[in-house]
C-alpha cells in the first residue's frame, strides 16, 4: 500500500507563540558564539537554538548582535524567542558559568577532543563554544574548556560551516539529555 504524505501548513503545526516559547522549559545548553564573521551564521544559530529548545545564546567578541537585517533574514524571528546576552570577552562570562556548575565545551578539531556524540550525563548543564569560521576557537578560549568535542570529517574538507556544525552538535546534545 502506498502511503500519502501531505505537507502541513503553518497553522497545522501546533507551533508555540514567542511568549509561550519564552516560558517553556529549555534544555540545559547554552551556545557561545565567539568572533563569528557572518551575520547569516549568527541568525542560523539563533534559529537552530530555538528549534532545539536550548536555554541561551551568548555572543562575544566581534560577533554581531541583533537587531541586524542579515541576522533577521536567517533567524526568522528566533532572535526574539531565544534569550541572548553580549559580552566583549568570552572570559567575562565563562568563569561565571563554570562557577555555577556549567561544563564548558568547545566544538573544535583539537588534541584530546571527544567525538561529538560522546556527550555524557555528567556534562550537563553545558556551554558549547563555537568559534570563527576560519580560525575556529581562539587558543586562550580553548584552554578554558573542560571538554572539546569534534565532528569527524570524512571528505577532503577539514571543517563544516559553523551553523551546520552547531545544528549537528546541539541536536545530539538534546538527544543525549532527553534519553537520560
N, C-alpha and C positions, 0 to 999 in steps of 0.2 A: 504494500500500500504506500502510495506517495504522500509524504507529509507536505502540507502547505504552510508557508511562513508568511505572515503579513506583518509588515513593518508597523510599529506602533507610532502614533502621533504623540507630540509632546504632552498633550493633555491626558493621554492614556498611560503615562509612565509613572504616575504617583510620585513626582518629584517634590522635595521639600521646598518650602519658601526659604528665602535668605534668613528670615527671623527664626524659623523652625530649625534650620541647619545650625545657626549660631548657638541655639540652646541644646542641641543634641550632644550626647557624649561622643567624644572622639577617641581615636586610638592614640596611645601614649608615644607618639612620634612627632618630633619637630624636625623641620628641614632648615638648614642654614645655607644660604646662598652667598658665597664669598667671591667678589670680583668677577661676576658673570657679565660678559660684554653685551650679549644680545638681550634686548628687552623682550623679544619674542620668546626666548628661552625662559625668561622670568615669568612671563604670562602663562606659558605652558606648564611650568612647575606649579603655579597657583591653581590652574585648572585640575591638574593631577592630584594635588593636595586635597582639593575639595572632593573630587571623585573618590579618593581613597579614604576620606574621613579622618585625616590626621589633625593633630592639635594646632600647629602653628607653623608659619614661615618666618624665619629671621633673615634679614637682609643686612649684609655688611660690605665694607669696602666701597668700591665704586659701582656696585650693582645698583641699577636704577630702581626707584620705588614708585608705586602707584601714587597718583594717577598719571599715566602716560598713555597716549593713544596706542603705542606699539605693544605695551603690556596688555591693555584692554582688549586689543584685537585677538590675542590668543587665550587670554584668561576667560573671556566671555562672561564676565561678572564674578568670577571666583575671587577676585581681589576684594570684593565686598563681603564675601561669606567666610573667607579664611582669615583668621586672626594673624596679624603680622606686626613685626617691630623692626626698627632700623637701629644699628649700632655702627659707628665708624670703623671700629676694630673688632674682629671676632673675639679677641681675648677679653674684651669688656663684658661679654655675656657667657662665654664658655666656662669660666671659673665659677660663676654663679650657678649655672646649670649643673656642673659637676658636684658642687657643694650640696645641691638639693637632691642628689641621688640619680641624676641623669647620666647615662653612659654616652660618652662622646665617640662617634664613629665617623670615619671618613669613607668616602666611596672613591677609591683610587687604586691604580696599579702600583703596588709597593711591596717591598720586602716584608715578609711575615704577615701578609694580608690573608684574610679568610675568604672563602667563596661567599658570594652574596647570599646564598641560600643556607649558610651555616649560622644563621641567627638563632640565638637560644633564649629560652625563657628569662634567664638572668640578665639579658641585655636590655630589657625594658625597665623603665622608660628610657628612650634614647633620642639623641640628636644626630641626624645624618648630615654631614657636611658635604656640599657639592662645590667644587672649585671651578676656576676659569676654564673656558673651552679649549684653550691652547696649552696652558701651563699646569692645569689641574690645581690641586690644593697646595698652597704655599707651605714650604718646609716647616716654618715656625708654627703654623696652624696644625700641620700633620703631627707634630710632636706632642700636641695636646690631646690627641686621640687615645682612647682606651683600646679601640679596635679599628682596623681598616678592612673594609670589605671590597671585593673585586669581582667584577663581572667578566667571565672568561671571554676571550676573543679568539675565534676560530678561523678568521679570514686574514686578509693582508693588512687591515687597519688595526691600529693599536688602541682605539677607543670608540665609544659611541657618543652621539650628541648628548650633551648634559641633561636635556629634558627627557630624552628617551631612557637614559640610564636611571634617572630619578624615578620614572614610572616603573621600570623593572624592579628596582630595589624597594620602593615604597609598597608595591603590591605584595612582594614577598614578605615584607615585614608585617603587613596586615594579616596575611595568610598565616604566618607563624604565630602571631599574637592570638588570633581567633581560634587556632587549633590547640591551644594550651588548656 
